[in-house]
């Protein structure tokens, strides 16, 4: 059986926690920040968490990280 390749785009975007949860950094934080509220920008700083339903898709892309 050949080795599986890690999806490099997924590896750069997602991190796996100790408890096998998948976290990512949120979008819409790059530019045009003046029209966004302080509360919204503050919330975008926090990492997002992938739902358990999508966890299997990420696991398939990064087989050696889980």
Backbone torsions as a table, in degrees:
resi	resn	phi	psi	omega
1	UNK	NA	128.8	-179.6
2	UNK	-73.3	159.8	177.6
3	UNK	-70.3	150.9	176.0
4	UNK	-89.5	145.3	178.2
5	UNK	-97.1	140.3	175.3
6	UNK	-76.1	138.0	175.3
7	UNK	-75.4	110.6	-171.8
8	UNK	-66.4	-32.4	177.5
9	UNK	-65.0	-40.3	179.6
10	UNK	-69.4	-38.3	-178.8
11	UNK	-62.5	-35.3	-179.6
12	UNK	-75.8	-26.2	-173.3
13	UNK	-97.3	-26.1	-174.4
14	UNK	-118.8	147.2	172.8
15	UNK	-122.6	145.3	179.3
16	UNK	-103.4	126.8	179.2
17	UNK	-81.2	174.2	179.9
18	UNK	-60.2	-34.8	-178.8
19	UNK	-91.3	19.8	176.1
20	UNK	66.1	27.2	172.3
21	UNK	-90.4	151.7	-177.8
22	UNK	-107.5	123.5	178.6
23	UNK	-118.2	156.0	-178.5
24	UNK	-148.1	163.2	175.6
25	UNK	-92.4	142.7	-173.4
26	UNK	-78.1	155.9	-179.9
27	UNK	-88.4	-179.7	176.4
28	UNK	69.4	32.7	-177.8
29	UNK	-120.8	1.3	-172.3
30	UNK	-79.0	-45.8	-176.0
31	UNK	-156.6	177.7	-174.1
32	UNK	54.2	54.0	-176.3
33	UNK	-90.8	-10.2	-176.0
34	UNK	-68.9	-34.4	-177.8
35	UNK	-85.1	-6.3	178.6
36	UNK	-91.3	140.4	-178.0
37	UNK	-70.2	158.3	179.8
38	UNK	-62.1	-37.7	179.6
39	UNK	-63.8	-41.1	-179.6
40	UNK	-66.7	-42.8	179.2
41	UNK	-66.0	-37.2	177.7
42	UNK	-64.6	-40.1	179.5
43	UNK	-69.1	-31.0	179.1
44	UNK	-70.9	-19.5	177.9
45	UNK	-68.9	-33.1	-176.3
46	UNK	-72.0	145.3	178.7
47	UNK	-70.8	145.5	175.8
48	UNK	-89.8	162.5	-179.4
49	UNK	-124.7	131.3	179.2
50	UNK	-71.7	140.9	179.3
51	UNK	-70.0	152.1	179.0
52	UNK	-57.4	-27.4	179.1
53	UNK	-66.0	-32.9	-179.2
54	UNK	-92.1	-7.0	-176.4
55	UNK	-59.7	-35.6	-178.3
56	UNK	-65.2	-36.3	178.9
57	UNK	-64.1	-40.8	178.9
58	UNK	-69.7	-38.0	179.7
59	UNK	-61.6	-37.0	178.1
60	UNK	-67.0	-33.8	179.5
61	UNK	-77.2	-28.0	-177.8
62	UNK	-127.3	72.4	-170.9
63	UNK	-67.2	-24.8	-174.4
64	UNK	-95.8	-2.6	-178.4
65	UNK	-94.0	-16.1	-178.3
66	UNK	-88.9	NA	NA
